[in-house]
Amino acid sequence: MCDKFIGGLTKAVMGISSLLVFVITFLQVICRFVLKSPLPWSTDILRLAFTYLVFWGAAWCVKEKEHLNVDVVLTAMPAKMRWAVELLINIVLCGFFIFLIYFGIQFCIFGWTQTTSYLPLPMSVYYASIPSAGAVMLYYMIKNIAKQISGKDEEVQA
C-alpha cells in the first residue's frame, strides 16, 4: 500500500513537472517570437517544475537502482566482497539522503521570507523539493538494503 502510494506520488510529481516544463516552454517560445511579448512569470514556474523533476526523478532512479554509479571495480570483485561493498555504499547513501532531508528543511525555513521574482511564491516551495525527494530516496534505499540483506535482491546475487 505504501509502495503504491509513494510510487504513484513520485510518478505524478515527475509527470506534472514534465508537462509543465513542456507546455510553458512552448508557450514562452510562441509568446516571445510570435507575439513579441514574453511571459515573465513563466521563468518562475519553469524553475519550480524543473527543480521538482530533477529531485523526484533522482528518487525514482534510486527506486529503480538506476542512480549514477561506476561499477567497473564492483564487477571485478568476488561476489561476497561486492555484496559487502554495495551494502556499504548504500548505507553511505542513506547518510547523504538524511543530509539532504535535514539541510533541505533548513533551506525551507530560511526561504520562507524570500519570494520568487515574478510570482508571490515563497522560495520554500522550491526548496521543499530537496527534503521531500530526499525522504523518498531514503525510503527506497532502506527498501533496497532490506532486500539485499534478506537475499531477495537478485541483481546483487548474480
N, C-alpha and C positions, 0 to 999 in steps of 0.2 A: 504493500500500500504506500509506504513512504517512498520507495524507489520510483513507483509510477508517478507520484506527485512531483518529486524533485526532478525526475527526467522530463516530465511534461512542462514543468515551470521553466526548466533550462531551455528546452526547445522553443517554448513560447517567447521567452526573452530574446533568444537568438533570431527567431523568425520575425518578430515585430521590429527588432533593431535593423535587420537586413532590409525589410520592406521600407522602413523609414529612410534609411540611407539611400536606397534606390529611388524612391518617389521624390524625396526632397532634392536630391541631386539633380534629377531630371527636371523638376520644376525650376530649380535655380538656373539651370542652363537655358531653359526656354525663356524665363523672365529676363535674364541678363542679356542674351544675344538676340532674341526675337523682339521682346517688348522694351528692351533697353532700360529696364528698371529692376535692379536686383532685389532679392528678398533678404533684408538684413537679419531677420530673426532666424533664417534657415541655418546659419552657421552654428547657432546655439543648439538647435535640435540635432543637426548632423554630428556635432561633437558629443552630445549626450548619447545618441544611438550608437555611434562608433565605439565609445567607451564601454558601453554595456555589451556590445557584440564581441569585443576583444576579450574582456574579462570572463564573461559567461561562456564564450567559445573555448577559452582555456580550461574552464571547468568541465566542459563536455569532452575535451581531449584527455583530461585526467580519467574520466569515466571510461572512455574507450581505449585507454592506455596508448594514446597517440601523442602524448606530450613529447617535447623535444628531448632526445637522448642520443648519446653516442654509444652504440652497442658493439663496436668492433672489439673492444677489450673484453666486454662481458661474454661475447660468443666464444672467445678463445679460452675462457676459464672452464675448469671442470664443473659439472652440474651442481655439486654441493656448494662449492665456493661461489658460483654465480648466484645461487639462491640466497646465500648469506649477504652478498654484496647488494643484490637487488632489494633485500629487506632493509638493509642499512640506508640505501638511497631513499627508499620510500619513507622511512622514519625521519630522515633529514628533511624531506619534502613536507612532511606533516609539520615540522617545526617552522618551515618557511610559510606554510599556509596560516599557522597561528600568528606569525609575524604580520602577515597581510591583514588578518582579521583585526588584530589589536591596533595597528597603526592606521588601518582604514577607518576604524571607529574614531580615532583621534583626528584624522582628516575631516571626517563628517562633523565632529564637534567644532573644529576650527572653521570650517567652511559655512557654518550656519549663518554667519553675519555677512558673508560675501554673496553677491548676486552675479548672474551672468551678464554679458554685455548688453543684450537687447531685450531679453525676457526677464520678468521678475522672479526667476527661479534661484533658490539658494544653491550655492556650489555643492552643498551637502548632497543634493540629488545626484550630481555627477560622482562625487566621492563614495557614495553608497554602493557603487558597483564593485569597489575593492573588497570591503568586508563581506558583502553578500556572496560574491563569487568565491572568495576565499573560504567561506563556510561550506559551500557546495564542494569545492575542491577537497577540503579536509574530509568531508563525509565520504566522498568517493575513494579517497586514498585509504581511509580506515577500512572501507569495504575491501579494497584491493589487498591490503595487508592481511585482513582476516582470511580471505580466500587463499592467499599464498601460504599462510601458516597452517591452515587446515588441509592443504594439499589439493584443494579444488581448483587451483589455478593451473589449467592445462598448458598455458603458454610458458610458464616458468618451468614446468616439469619436462617439457620437450627438449 
